[in-house]
Amino acid sequence: MSDQPSYLGAFLKHPSNRVALLAAGVVGIFASIPWGWTGLALVGVLALGSEVLAALAIPSLPSFRAAVDRQQHHELRAQRRLDLLNEISNYGDNAALSTYQHMLSRVQALYQTAGDSRTTLTRQDVEKLEDLTVDYLGLCAMNLSLKQRKERGNDEVAAKRIASIQSQLQNPNLPEDEARQLRSALAEYTEVMNRARRLAVRRSTLEATLMAMPDKMEEVYQLVITSPYASDMGGKLEESLSRLRLAEEVAAEFEATDSFDTAPQETAPTAARRTASALKT
């Protein structure tokens, strides 16, 4: 599914448009009874003209485009939620799934509150919270993946190879071409270690975010439930959401992060070249 939806396609496939075409077909059939093919052709021309005019006007309406965008957002969110739930289930993290279900139950309760005409809370406000529940799943999947990579112990492998290369470079009789290759490999392994340290800091931030998000979501829920008819509920909710959106910032920290995975039988220069290629992708 593309980022930019086809508004014309959405109009042509809209249930109302299909009903209108079906109605035109029925009218054409009835018109053909007294006037024959002439009546059918007349209805067909009128229906086709109306369809063309509607196709030129309706897809450009801001309200129609907003509805199409909203529908696409819902579909993308549902697909992303399903993919993340399957991924977390494969990791076997039932605690994360349980926390997500609790957060989702709070969102569903807020949808019911938004349906009350006396509250200023809107469905659009609650949808922002539902988006955050899916963000929570994404951060959980990311954390589980990082945890699995950490367990492989590649940092220790890189550290041992750095020590080995430094030891080889101490040899005064080392040929210049080999020394150059070893210095290149040493630079790559050093960058890998620095990258691993930065990743550790970011992972600590990620874990702290995962612990804080459910509690902050609960605070938002309590804010709405205790004062459902308060004025400017949307503004208060937006203020609370601004503190929850750090999940997006944390996720952005990991977008360009790649893991380092070497096999024990690889030579240092070979592993360094493969690592350099991975870091450039």
N, C-alpha and C positions, 0 to 999 in steps of 0.2 A: 504494500500500500504506500502510495506516494505521500510526501509531506503536504503537497498542495492538492486538495481534492478537486475533482471535476464537477463544477457546479452545474454545467449543462447535463452531464450524465446523471447527476443526482436528481435533477428536475425530470428527466425522461423516465427514470426508474421510480419516481415518487408515486406512492399509492394513489394519491388524488389524481395525478395525471393519467394513470392507468384506468381509473374509474371513468374519467372524462372520455377517454378514447373508447372504452367499452360502451359507454352511453351513446356516443356518436355512432358506433356500429349498430346498436339496437335501433336508434332513430332512423338510420339509413335503411335498415331492413323494413321497418314499417312504412317509410316513405316510398319504397319500391313497390309496395302493394298497389296503390292507386296510380302512381306515375311511372312505374317500371324503372328501367336503368337511368332515366333522366333524374328521377327523385333521388336514387342512390348516389349518382354522380354529384348532384347539387349538395347533398349532405356531406359527401366526402371532401368536396372543395372547401366548404365552410369549415369543416373540422380541421383540415390541413392548414388553412389560413390561420385559424385560431391557435393551432399548435405552434406554428412558426412565430407568430406574434408573442405568444407566451414564452417560447424558448428564447426570444430576444430580450424580453423584459424581466422575467422572474429570476433567472440566475444572477442578475446584476443587483437585485434588491439586497440591502444590508441585512435585513431580518432573515431572508432565506439563506444567505451565506453564513450567517452566525449559526443558524440551525444545522446546516451541513457540517460546519467546523466542529460544533458540539457533538454531533453524532459520530464523526470520525474520531474525535478525542475519546469518546466512550469506548469505541471499538478497539482502538490502540491500547487503551488502559486495560480493558478486559483481556486482550491477548497477552500483554506484558505480565499481568497478574498471574495468568495461567502458566506461562513459561517459568516465572520465578517460583511459584508454588511447586511445580514439578522438580525444579532444580534443587530447592531446599529439601524436598521430600527425599530426593536421591542422596543427599548428604545425611539424612536421618536426624535432622535437628527439630525434634518435636517441640522444644521449648519456644523456638522462634515462631513456629506455626501457631502455637497456643496464644502467644502474645499478640500475633497479628489478628487472630480471630476475636480476641477481646477488644482490640482497637476497632475492628470492623463493626462489632456489635454496638460500640459507642456511636459510630458514624450513622448506623441505621437508626438508632434512637434519635439522633439529631435530625435526620431526614423527616421523621414523624413530627418533630417539633416545628420544623420549617413549614410543614403542611398546615399549621395553625395560622389562620388569617390574622390573629391578634399579635403575632410576633413579627419583628422586623428582620428576623433571620430568613435568608433565602436559600433555595436549593443550590445556587451558585456558590454561596459561602460554604455549604457543607461539602460540595464537590471538591473544594480545595483540600479539605481534610481527607477525603477519600483518596485523592492523589497522593497525599503524604503516607497513607497506609501502604500504597504500592511502592513508594520510595523506601519505606522501611524494609519491605521484602527485598528490594534491590540491594540495600546496604547489608542485610543479613547474608544474602548470597555472596556478596563481595567479601565479607569477613570470613565466611566459611572457606572460600577459595584461597584467601591469603593464609588462613590457618593451615590448610592442607599443604601449601607450598612451603611454609615455614618448617613443617615437620620433616621435610626432606633433608634438612641440614646442609644445604648448599653453601651457606656462609662459612661453615667450618672447612669445606672443601676448598673454597676460594682462598681462605686465610692460609691453609697449608701450602697451596700452590704459590702464593705470594712469597712465603718464607723460602720455598724451594728455589724460586727464580732469583730472589735476592742472594741466596747462597751461591748460585751458579755465577752471578755477576761479579762475585768477589774473586773469581778465578782470573789472575793476570794474563794467563795464556789463552783466554777465550778469543776465538776469531771475531773480527769486527761485525761480520754479517750475522753471526749467531747472537752476538751481544745486542745488535740492533733489534732483532726479532724478540729477544727476551725482554728488552726494555719496552717494546710495544705491548707485549703480553702483560707485563707488570702494570703498565698504565691502564690497560683494560680491566684487569682484576681489581686494581685500586678503585676505579670508577664503580665497579660492581659492588664493592664493599661500601663505598659512600652511598650508593643508591639503596643498598639494603638498610643502612642506618636511617636514611630519610624515610624509607618505607615503614620502618618500625615506629617512627614518630607519628606518621600519618595513621598507621593502624591503631595506635593508642587513641588518637582522636576519634577514629571510627568506632572503636569499642565504647568510648565514653558517650558518643552520640546514640548508639544503639541502646544503651542503658537509660539515657535521658528521654528519648522520644516517647515511649509509652507513658511516662509520668507527665510529661508536658501535654500529651494528648488528653490525659485524664483531667488536667487542669482546665483545658479548653472546654471539655464536656461539662465539668462542674460549673464553669462560668455561665454556660448557656442554660443548663437545667435549673440553676438556682434563680436566675433572672431572665426567664424566657421572653418576657414582654418589655424588657428594658429598651429605652430608646437608643438608636445608633448601635444596635447589636452587631451590624456588619463591621463598623469601625473597631469595636472592641475585639471582634474575632480576628480582624486583620492584624491588629497589634500583637495578638497572641501567636498568630501564624508566622509573623516575622521572626519570632524566636525559634520556631520549628524549622524554618527554611534552611537552617545551617546544614541540613541533610544534603541539600543540593551542592553546597560548597564542599562538603566532605567528599561527595562522590566525584566532583570535578578534580580533586587532588589525585584520584587514582586512574583517571581516564588514560593518561599516557604512561602509566606504570607497567613495567613488564617484569616477568620473573626471570631468575637466573637458574638454569638447570643444566648441570654438566654430568657426564658419565665418568666414572672413575678411570676408565681406560683411555680417555682422551689425553693427548699431550697438551701442555700449557698453551703453545701458540695456536693449536687447532681450536681449543676451547675459547681462547680470546677472540679469534676471528669470528667464530659463530656467535659469541656474545655481542660483538660489535654490530653484526648484522641484525641481531634481534633488537638491540637498542635503537637502531635507526628506523625500524618499521613502526 
